[in-house]
């Protein structure tokens, strides 16, 4: 987020007192690299998950998405693919269910339920 955008966002926070807006602006400007709308890259050693013995792949269907949000959901998934957060695969032994939480900005937050996977981890 460019510095000008940060200032605009802070000015819209009318519920904050003037000194609180100044503090918020200073924090956002100090850490503006975190608000670029991009994700970072992990440069460490490759990770692997330790599964319990005899674990079988967990595969679950997604929760139903209301028709009013289906296109928004497709757009969100497409965006997550385009920035490298998700990668589309033809098929997989493992699949977690997903659901959405509608946001006030007419977008959705995509939530992934890893409970089934977590039960297979040591």
Residue frames as qw, qx, qy, qz and C-alpha x, y, z in Angstrom:
[[0.000, 0.891, 0.454, 0.000, 0.00, 0.00, 0.00],
 [0.410, 0.488, -0.047, 0.769, 1.58, 3.31, -1.02],
 [0.231, -0.172, -0.493, 0.821, 2.08, 5.89, 1.76],
 [0.290, -0.077, -0.133, -0.945, -0.76, 8.05, 0.33],
 [0.628, -0.259, -0.623, -0.388, -3.18, 5.12, 0.58],
 [0.496, -0.241, -0.689, 0.470, -2.19, 4.49, 4.18],
 [0.016, -0.081, -0.256, 0.963, -2.90, 8.09, 5.06],
 [0.480, -0.146, -0.366, -0.784, -6.31, 7.89, 3.35],
 [0.635, -0.267, -0.724, -0.050, -7.18, 4.69, 5.22],
 [0.360, -0.207, -0.579, 0.702, -6.15, 6.22, 8.55],
 [0.150, -0.024, 0.035, -0.988, -8.18, 9.40, 7.91],
 [0.568, -0.232, -0.533, -0.582, -11.31, 7.27, 7.39],
 [0.515, -0.246, -0.764, 0.301, -10.98, 5.83, 10.91],
 [0.191, -0.601, -0.042, -0.775, -13.32, 8.42, 12.42],
 [0.773, -0.555, -0.274, -0.140, -13.93, 6.36, 15.55],
 [0.748, -0.119, -0.247, 0.605, -10.31, 6.85, 16.57],
 [0.220, -0.920, -0.067, 0.316, -9.10, 9.90, 18.42],
 [0.400, 0.882, -0.250, 0.006, -6.54, 12.10, 16.67],
 [0.215, -0.681, 0.698, -0.046, -3.59, 10.70, 18.64],
 [0.749, -0.005, 0.659, -0.062, -4.77, 7.13, 17.94],
 [0.724, 0.677, 0.131, -0.021, -4.95, 7.87, 14.20],
 [0.154, 0.861, -0.483, 0.033, -1.39, 9.24, 14.38],
 [0.499, -0.423, 0.753, -0.070, -0.20, 6.08, 16.17],
 [0.811, 0.310, 0.492, -0.066, -1.98, 3.86, 13.63],
 [0.552, 0.826, -0.109, -0.027, -0.49, 5.81, 10.73],
 [0.084, -0.769, 0.633, -0.029, 3.02, 5.50, 12.18],
 [0.647, -0.175, 0.740, -0.053, 2.69, 1.73, 12.63],
 [0.774, 0.521, 0.357, -0.051, 1.27, 1.23, 9.13],
 [0.388, 0.878, -0.280, -0.005, 4.01, 3.36, 7.58],
 [0.305, -0.635, 0.709, -0.032, 6.72, 1.53, 9.56],
 [0.502, -0.049, 0.863, 0.030, 5.41, -1.83, 8.30],
 [0.570, 0.532, -0.032, -0.625, 4.00, -0.86, 4.91],
 [0.235, 0.370, -0.843, -0.311, 5.85, -3.74, 3.21],
 [0.187, 0.124, 0.945, -0.238, 3.32, -6.02, 4.95],
 [0.408, 0.587, 0.489, -0.499, 0.38, -4.27, 3.27],
 [0.065, 0.420, -0.556, -0.714, 1.38, -4.57, -0.38],
 [0.811, 0.276, 0.098, -0.506, -1.30, -7.15, -1.22],
 [0.648, 0.451, -0.611, -0.051, 1.41, -9.69, -2.00],
 [0.904, -0.421, 0.065, -0.027, 2.60, -12.77, -0.20],
 [0.141, -0.767, 0.619, 0.093, 6.16, -13.50, 0.69],
 [0.824, 0.287, -0.482, -0.079, 8.21, -16.53, -0.22],
 [0.807, -0.528, 0.264, -0.022, 9.50, -19.18, 2.15],
 [0.484, 0.712, -0.506, 0.052, 13.23, -19.63, 1.60],
 [0.490, -0.523, 0.656, -0.236, 13.88, -22.23, 4.30],
 [0.100, -0.176, 0.971, 0.128, 14.31, -25.97, 4.13],
 [0.508, -0.163, -0.609, -0.587, 11.50, -27.96, 2.50],
 [0.464, -0.209, 0.564, -0.651, 8.79, -28.93, 4.97],
 [0.477, -0.090, -0.823, -0.297, 7.02, -32.23, 5.37],
 [0.636, -0.404, 0.172, -0.634, 4.24, -33.36, 7.65],
 [0.055, 0.204, -0.959, 0.188, 4.76, -36.34, 9.95],
 [0.695, -0.177, -0.310, -0.625, 1.69, -38.54, 9.62],
 [0.660, -0.311, 0.584, -0.355, 0.51, -41.08, 12.13],
 [0.113, -0.171, 0.946, 0.251, 1.21, -44.70, 11.12],
 [0.162, 0.376, 0.903, 0.131, -1.52, -46.17, 8.91],
 [0.219, 0.558, 0.196, -0.776, -2.99, -42.74, 8.14],
 [0.443, 0.457, 0.688, 0.348, -5.20, -42.75, 5.10],
 [0.118, 0.145, 0.212, 0.959, -5.57, -39.68, 2.89],
 [0.141, 0.558, 0.594, -0.563, -8.40, -37.43, 4.03],
 [0.032, 0.158, 0.545, 0.823, -10.71, -36.30, 1.26],
 [0.112, 0.566, 0.675, -0.460, -13.84, -34.26, 1.94],
 [0.221, 0.649, 0.515, 0.515, -16.27, -32.31, -0.18],
 [0.089, 0.144, -0.152, 0.974, -16.55, -28.56, 0.21],
 [0.162, 0.492, 0.643, -0.564, -19.49, -27.05, 1.99],
 [0.317, 0.671, 0.579, 0.338, -22.23, -25.74, -0.28],
 [0.194, -0.175, 0.005, 0.965, -21.81, -22.14, -1.36],
 [0.334, 0.672, 0.487, -0.447, -24.97, -20.01, -1.67],
 [0.577, 0.554, 0.450, 0.397, -25.71, -19.16, -5.32],
 [0.027, 0.996, 0.076, 0.032, -25.37, -15.46, -4.56],
 [0.344, -0.812, 0.438, 0.176, -21.68, -16.01, -3.72],
 [0.901, 0.098, 0.364, 0.212, -20.67, -18.65, -6.28],
 [0.577, 0.726, 0.022, 0.375, -19.19, -16.20, -8.80],
 [0.198, -0.894, 0.322, -0.242, -17.47, -14.23, -6.03],
 [0.807, -0.396, 0.435, 0.046, -16.02, -17.52, -4.77],
 [0.843, 0.366, 0.235, 0.315, -14.78, -18.48, -8.25],
 [0.290, 0.880, -0.119, 0.358, -13.20, -15.05, -8.62],
 [0.464, -0.781, 0.388, -0.156, -11.52, -15.34, -5.21],
 [0.886, -0.140, 0.406, 0.173, -10.13, -18.82, -5.98],
 [0.689, 0.622, 0.126, 0.351, -8.91, -17.57, -9.36],
 [0.006, 0.922, -0.247, 0.297, -7.16, -14.65, -7.64],
 [0.681, -0.583, 0.442, -0.028, -5.54, -16.98, -5.07],
 [0.884, 0.197, 0.317, 0.282, -4.30, -19.10, -7.99],
 [0.480, 0.809, 0.022, 0.339, -2.98, -16.05, -9.85],
 [0.114, -0.872, 0.379, -0.289, -0.84, -14.86, -6.91],
 [0.505, 0.371, -0.758, 0.180, 0.53, -18.33, -6.17],
 [0.459, -0.337, 0.575, -0.587, -1.28, -19.06, -2.89],
 [0.817, 0.115, 0.506, -0.250, -3.17, -21.98, -4.46],
 [0.083, 0.380, -0.770, -0.506, -2.20, -24.29, -7.28],
 [0.822, 0.174, 0.046, -0.540, -4.84, -26.07, -9.31],
 [0.154, -0.288, 0.937, 0.127, -4.39, -29.82, -9.64],
 [0.525, -0.017, -0.629, -0.573, -6.40, -32.35, -11.65],
 [0.819, -0.404, -0.340, -0.224, -6.88, -34.70, -8.70],
 [0.051, 0.545, -0.661, 0.513, -5.50, -35.37, -5.25],
 [0.538, -0.228, -0.802, 0.125, -5.72, -38.03, -2.58],
 [0.257, -0.401, -0.526, 0.705, -6.00, -35.28, 0.04],
 [0.047, -0.509, -0.340, -0.789, -8.70, -32.60, 0.04],
 [0.100, -0.298, -0.627, 0.713, -10.07, -30.40, 2.79],
 [0.085, 0.762, 0.624, 0.151, -13.50, -28.84, 2.77],
 [0.205, 0.042, -0.040, 0.977, -13.73, -25.11, 2.23],
 [0.011, -0.790, -0.612, 0.029, -16.39, -22.58, 3.04],
 [0.256, 0.467, 0.076, 0.843, -16.74, -18.83, 2.80],
 [0.188, -0.650, -0.485, 0.554, -17.46, -15.94, 5.07],
 [0.285, 0.771, 0.340, 0.456, -19.01, -12.99, 3.19],
 [0.402, -0.259, -0.198, 0.856, -17.31, -9.65, 3.85],
 [0.135, 0.784, 0.340, -0.502, -18.81, -6.16, 3.84],
 [0.005, -0.582, 0.437, 0.686, -16.69, -5.32, 0.77],
 [0.815, 0.401, 0.016, -0.418, -18.78, -7.74, -1.35],
 [0.457, 0.459, -0.762, -0.011, -15.93, -10.24, -1.42],
 [0.911, -0.346, -0.132, -0.183, -15.54, -13.43, 0.55],
 [0.207, -0.650, 0.718, -0.141, -12.98, -14.86, 2.94],
 [0.826, 0.144, -0.516, -0.175, -12.11, -18.43, 1.94],
 [0.509, -0.546, 0.577, -0.331, -11.76, -20.73, 4.96],
 [0.660, 0.248, -0.701, -0.108, -10.18, -24.18, 4.76],
 [0.781, -0.472, 0.209, -0.351, -11.08, -26.81, 7.36],
 [0.426, 0.512, -0.738, 0.108, -7.94, -28.78, 8.21],
 [0.673, -0.390, 0.444, -0.445, -9.52, -30.79, 11.06],
 [0.984, 0.144, 0.042, -0.097, -9.40, -34.06, 9.06],
 [0.631, 0.567, -0.395, 0.352, -5.73, -33.54, 8.17],
 [0.179, -0.662, 0.505, -0.524, -4.85, -32.52, 11.73],
 [0.870, -0.274, 0.273, -0.307, -6.17, -35.85, 13.04],
 [0.946, 0.279, -0.079, 0.147, -3.60, -37.63, 10.86],
 [0.317, 0.743, -0.407, 0.426, -0.62, -35.68, 12.16],
 [0.688, -0.141, -0.564, 0.434, 1.78, -36.88, 14.88]]
